[in-house]
């Protein structure tokens, strides 16, 4: 009788064992929530709300309630291993120079704070110009702007090997304009931190 009871308990526990758990996490950047579809071959469950969950048991998938606390515990290692999302920063420059505007000099600090938060990073620095002047001058100026940001980053402790730079000159403006247009939004460096 005792062996039958143990077998029954084991059978019940085996039938209740979670084979997989699917959870929709909200976007860390506040940009909404995606959706996933769980299809067990018999039923289809769509999860499209933050923290919506479904579990697979004995070949079937069913929606379940999981608290945020449980989700954090269950997925703590996976959540901790997520890479930081890329961020894009735009630093503006004084016309005809490789000197940042005062507003961009202040914005540089928050950009560098983002870099310091990352255990591993890659930084792409792309210089741009408006369309005033000739192609050669603007190509050189865009590269000088990128190099100026590169040197600031290295001076402040960023890994030189993790930074790439390029200059786009007037041939690849951020804001398309006709030639010889003084567009301040094109006098910039775009920094992508991954």
C-alpha positions, 0 to 999 in steps of 0.5 A: 500500500505504501509503495502504491501511495508513493507511486501515486504521489510521484505520478502526480508530481511528474504530471505537475512538473513545469517543462518550460516557462514563457514570460513577456518582459516589458521593454527596459527603455519604456517603449512598450511590450512585444508579444510571443505565441506559445503553440503546443500543437493543440492550442495557441496562447498569445502573450502580449501584456507585460509579465504575461506567462504560460507554462508547458506541462505534460506537452500542453501550454497553459497561461499562468499567473506569475508574480514579478518577484517570482519572475525576477528570481526564476530568470535572475541569471538570464536578466543579469546576463542581458547586454545593455541596449545601444544608446545614440548621442549627438554632440554639436559643434561650433561652425567650422571648428572641432569645438563642441557647443557648450550644451554638447559639452554638458551632454558629453558628461551624461554620454560618458556616464552611460559608458562607465555603466557598461562592463564591456562596450564598443563606441562608434564616433562618426563626424558630420558637417554642414554643406558649407565649403568644399568636399575636402575641407568638410571631410577633414573637419568631420574627421577632426570632430570625431577625433576630438571626441575620441581623445576626450573619451580616452582622456576620461578613461575609455578604452582606446581599442574599443573606439572607432572613428570616421568622418562623413563630411558633407557627403552624408549629412544627418539632415539632407540639404542643398549644397552650401547650406549652413545647417547647425544640426549637421555640425555634429558627431553621432556617438553610438555606444554598444 
